[in-house]
Amino acid sequence: MIEIIGALLTLTSAILTNRSNIYCWPASIIGVIMYFFVFMTNGFHGQAILQILFLLQSIYGWYYWNKVGTNGVVTMPLFST
């Protein structure tokens, strides 16, 4: 059951990403956490570690998305001077 909910959340995340909706990140984070537990309980430790990387990517994506201004311009500099 957890795997089905995780898959639905991942699908929801993809749809929300396509619509440029910031709620794609929480859906992705919850889905990744669910998949992490599915993989750990079934002994797929390599896949569980991969889910941790996806979790870090989603957290960074959510943080970075919040740094984009209303006009679509990134407010944080790409290079430090």
C-alpha positions as CSV (number, residue, x, y, z in Angstrom):
1,M,0.0,0.0,0.0
2,I,2.9,2.4,0.8
3,E,4.4,1.7,-2.6
4,I,1.1,2.6,-4.4
5,I,0.8,5.9,-2.4
6,G,4.5,6.6,-3.1
7,A,3.9,6.0,-6.9
8,L,0.8,8.3,-6.9
9,L,2.7,11.0,-5.1
10,T,5.6,10.7,-7.6
11,L,3.1,10.9,-10.5
12,T,1.5,13.9,-8.8
13,S,4.9,15.5,-8.4
14,A,5.7,15.1,-12.1
15,I,2.3,16.6,-13.1
16,L,2.8,19.6,-10.7
17,T,6.4,20.0,-12.0
18,N,5.0,20.2,-15.6
19,R,2.6,22.9,-14.4
20,S,5.4,24.8,-12.6
21,N,3.7,24.4,-9.3
22,I,5.9,24.6,-6.2
23,Y,3.9,21.9,-4.5
24,C,5.7,19.4,-6.7
25,W,8.5,19.4,-4.1
26,P,6.6,18.3,-1.0
27,A,4.8,15.6,-3.1
28,S,8.2,14.4,-4.3
29,I,9.8,14.5,-0.8
30,I,6.9,12.4,0.7
31,G,7.0,10.0,-2.2
32,V,10.7,9.5,-1.9
33,I,10.5,8.9,1.8
34,M,7.8,6.2,1.2
35,Y,9.9,4.5,-1.4
36,F,12.9,4.6,0.9
37,F,11.0,2.6,3.5
38,V,9.7,0.2,0.8
39,F,13.2,-0.5,-0.4
40,M,14.7,-0.8,3.1
41,T,12.1,-3.3,4.2
42,N,12.6,-5.4,1.1
43,G,16.4,-5.4,1.3
44,F,17.1,-3.2,-1.7
45,H,19.7,-1.1,0.1
46,G,21.2,0.4,-3.1
47,Q,17.8,1.7,-4.2
48,A,17.2,3.1,-0.7
49,I,20.5,5.0,-0.9
50,L,19.4,6.3,-4.3
51,Q,16.2,7.6,-2.6
52,I,18.3,9.5,-0.1
53,L,20.0,11.2,-3.1
54,F,16.6,12.0,-4.6
55,L,15.5,13.4,-1.2
56,L,18.5,15.7,-1.1
57,Q,17.8,16.8,-4.7
58,S,14.2,17.6,-3.9
59,I,15.1,19.6,-0.8
60,Y,17.6,21.6,-2.9
61,G,15.1,22.1,-5.7
62,W,12.5,23.4,-3.3
63,Y,15.0,25.7,-1.7
64,Y,16.3,26.9,-5.0
65,W,12.7,27.5,-6.4
66,N,12.0,29.8,-3.4
67,K,15.0,31.9,-4.5
68,V,13.5,32.7,-7.9
69,G,11.9,36.1,-8.0
70,T,8.4,36.9,-9.3
71,N,9.8,37.9,-12.7
72,G,11.5,34.5,-13.1
73,V,15.0,35.9,-12.5
74,V,17.2,34.0,-10.1
75,T,18.0,36.3,-7.1
76,M,21.1,34.4,-6.0
77,P,24.3,35.0,-8.0
78,L,25.8,32.2,-10.1
79,F,29.3,33.3,-9.4
80,S,30.8,35.0,-6.4
81,T,32.9,38.1,-7.0
